[in-house]
Amino acid sequence: MPQRTLTITGVQTPGESAVSAPMLTAEGIQAVAPYLVELFKAALAESQGKDATP
């Protein structure tokens, strides 16, 4: 089973959690949401033994 990896990078200062990375703002989430939807759809299709491509 191929493994997909999603990497979200952000500058992390001491005492700051990874959740507050710059990308995890409303704008950042809206920017990556379509990719996350496709990623989850593909992963779900794979887990059900179906091809993820339309």
Backbone as ProteinMPNN parsed JSONL, in Angstrom:
{"seq_chain_A": "MPQRTLTITGVQTPGESAVSAPMLTAEGIQAVAPYLVELFKAALAESQGKDATP", "coords_chain_A": {"N_chain_A": [[0.854, -1.193, 0.0], [0.73, 2.125, -0.984], [2.262, 4.872, 0.687], [1.124, 7.968, 1.74], [2.365, 11.171, 2.387], [1.867, 14.058, 4.213], [3.231, 17.112, 4.663], [3.412, 19.745, 6.836], [4.889, 22.71, 7.269], [6.262, 25.106, 9.524], [7.474, 28.006, 11.198], [8.79, 27.424, 14.315], [8.764, 28.475, 17.575], [10.307, 28.401, 20.823], [8.147, 26.987, 23.244], [5.95, 27.279, 21.723], [3.222, 25.724, 20.143], [2.992, 23.19, 17.567], [0.637, 23.447, 16.305], [0.067, 26.095, 16.014], [1.419, 26.903, 13.807], [2.33, 29.034, 11.066], [0.919, 28.34, 8.747], [-1.446, 27.31, 9.598], [-3.687, 29.08, 9.632], [-6.792, 30.778, 9.021], [-6.708, 31.475, 6.301], [-4.605, 29.883, 5.422], [-5.585, 27.312, 5.903], [-7.783, 27.284, 4.207], [-6.422, 27.398, 1.836], [-5.118, 24.917, 1.651], [-7.158, 23.109, 1.966], [-8.614, 21.959, -0.337], [-6.694, 20.161, -1.297], [-6.368, 18.503, 0.881], [-8.887, 17.323, 0.992], [-8.882, 15.813, -1.382], [-6.778, 14.136, -0.766], [-7.796, 12.703, 1.441], [-10.004, 11.484, 0.213], [-8.715, 9.824, -1.629], [-7.261, 8.201, 0.101], [-9.325, 6.965, 1.491], [-10.621, 5.58, -0.573], [-8.577, 3.824, -1.263], [-8.369, 2.362, 1.104], [-10.682, 0.979, 0.964], [-10.2, -0.671, -1.055], [-10.512, 0.234, -3.634], [-9.884, 1.937, -6.759], [-8.492, 5.153, -6.674], [-8.617, 6.996, -8.686], [-10.725, 8.838, -10.893]], "CA_chain_A": [[0.0, 0.0, 0.0], [1.573, 3.324, -1.002], [2.041, 5.751, 1.83], [1.127, 9.388, 1.395], [2.836, 11.979, 3.503], [1.557, 15.475, 4.111], [4.114, 17.831, 5.571], [3.074, 21.147, 7.041], [6.02, 23.301, 7.969], [6.074, 26.444, 10.049], [8.519, 28.387, 12.137], [8.362, 27.056, 15.66], [9.58, 29.097, 18.611], [10.157, 27.668, 22.089], [6.894, 27.197, 23.948], [4.851, 27.408, 20.766], [2.841, 24.397, 19.651], [3.024, 23.055, 16.113], [-0.688, 23.794, 15.792], [0.016, 27.518, 15.7], [2.291, 27.19, 12.663], [1.722, 30.086, 10.241], [0.032, 27.811, 7.721], [-2.738, 26.942, 10.178], [-4.572, 30.23, 9.809], [-7.974, 30.558, 8.181], [-6.29, 31.536, 4.901], [-3.768, 28.717, 5.144], [-6.437, 26.121, 5.869], [-8.569, 27.357, 2.974], [-5.523, 27.142, 0.71], [-4.773, 23.494, 1.547], [-8.348, 22.262, 2.11], [-8.92, 21.112, -1.506], [-5.714, 19.08, -1.381], [-6.669, 17.563, 1.964], [-10.084, 16.577, 0.597], [-8.47, 14.812, -2.367], [-5.931, 13.175, -0.063], [-8.661, 11.831, 2.233], [-10.792, 10.676, -0.715], [-7.837, 8.796, -2.181], [-6.933, 7.262, 1.179], [-10.539, 6.202, 1.768], [-10.823, 4.66, -1.691], [-7.565, 2.781, -1.141], [-8.684, 1.504, 2.248], [-11.818, 0.151, 0.563], [-9.748, -1.515, -2.148], [-10.933, 0.782, -4.927], [-8.933, 2.863, -7.358], [-8.879, 6.511, -6.3], [-8.752, 7.853, -9.858], [-12.087, 8.826, -11.442]], "C_chain_A": [[0.89, 1.243, 0.0], [1.235, 4.228, 0.174], [2.123, 7.194, 1.367], [1.55, 10.165, 2.628], [2.491, 13.434, 3.243], [2.415, 16.196, 5.136], [3.683, 19.287, 5.638], [4.207, 21.747, 7.86], [5.68, 24.704, 8.435], [7.205, 26.748, 11.006], [8.006, 28.115, 13.54], [9.312, 27.692, 16.679], [9.372, 28.32, 19.901], [8.835, 28.01, 22.777], [5.696, 27.323, 23.029], [4.505, 26.024, 20.237], [2.861, 24.38, 18.133], [1.693, 23.493, 15.495], [-0.762, 25.262, 15.4], [1.007, 27.887, 14.604], [1.578, 28.185, 11.747], [0.715, 29.561, 9.219], [-1.362, 27.523, 8.285], [-3.542, 28.172, 10.587], [-5.778, 29.955, 8.919], [-7.582, 30.529, 6.708], [-5.484, 30.304, 4.527], [-4.597, 27.453, 5.02], [-7.274, 26.115, 4.592], [-7.706, 27.026, 1.768], [-5.247, 25.655, 0.54], [-5.987, 22.571, 1.6], [-8.652, 21.4, 0.881], [-7.96, 19.931, -1.633], [-5.985, 18.038, -0.302], [-7.883, 16.714, 1.603], [-9.705, 15.477, -0.381], [-7.636, 13.727, -1.702], [-6.794, 12.186, 0.718], [-9.506, 10.928, 1.331], [-9.957, 9.521, -1.245], [-7.522, 7.742, -1.122], [-8.141, 6.377, 1.496], [-10.777, 5.167, 0.672], [-9.828, 3.509, -1.61], [-7.913, 1.816, -0.02], [-9.858, 0.579, 1.929], [-11.471, -0.724, -0.638], [-10.19, -1.046, -3.521], [-9.851, 1.711, -5.454], [-9.418, 4.288, -7.084], [-9.08, 7.409, -7.515], [-10.146, 7.727, -10.454], [-12.176, 8.01, -12.729]], "O_chain_A": [[1.722, 1.401, 0.894], [0.083, 4.333, 0.594], [3.07, 7.59, 0.689], [1.151, 9.86, 3.752], [2.79, 13.974, 2.178], [2.333, 15.92, 6.333], [3.601, 19.971, 4.618], [4.451, 21.344, 8.997], [4.892, 25.404, 7.798], [7.822, 25.838, 11.56], [6.907, 28.535, 13.9], [10.521, 27.463, 16.637], [8.354, 27.644, 20.053], [8.459, 29.178, 22.876], [4.562, 27.457, 23.489], [5.397, 25.239, 19.917], [2.759, 25.424, 17.489], [1.629, 23.86, 14.322], [-1.566, 25.636, 14.547], [1.395, 29.049, 14.482], [0.35, 28.175, 11.663], [-0.235, 30.26, 8.866], [-2.342, 27.496, 7.54], [-4.008, 28.288, 11.72], [-5.775, 28.997, 8.147], [-8.05, 29.68, 5.95], [-5.658, 29.745, 3.444], [-4.352, 26.622, 4.146], [-7.455, 25.07, 3.967], [-8.185, 26.446, 0.793], [-5.15, 25.171, -0.588], [-5.868, 21.38, 1.313], [-8.924, 20.209, 1.036], [-8.36, 18.836, -2.027], [-5.848, 16.838, -0.539], [-7.904, 15.515, 1.878], [-10.148, 14.337, -0.237], [-7.763, 12.546, -2.027], [-6.56, 10.979, 0.669], [-9.706, 9.752, 1.637], [-10.422, 8.383, -1.308], [-7.515, 6.545, -1.407], [-7.992, 5.18, 1.741], [-11.098, 4.014, 0.958], [-10.183, 2.357, -1.857], [-7.771, 0.602, -0.169], [-10.012, -0.475, 2.546], [-12.327, -1.428, -1.175], [-10.239, -1.834, -4.465], [-9.013, 2.207, -4.7], [-10.6, 4.592, -7.24], [-9.662, 8.486, -7.385], [-10.695, 6.627, -10.514], [-13.252, 7.9, -13.316]]}, "name": "protein", "num_of_chains": 1, "seq": "MPQRTLTITGVQTPGESAVSAPMLTAEGIQAVAPYLVELFKAALAESQGKDATP"}
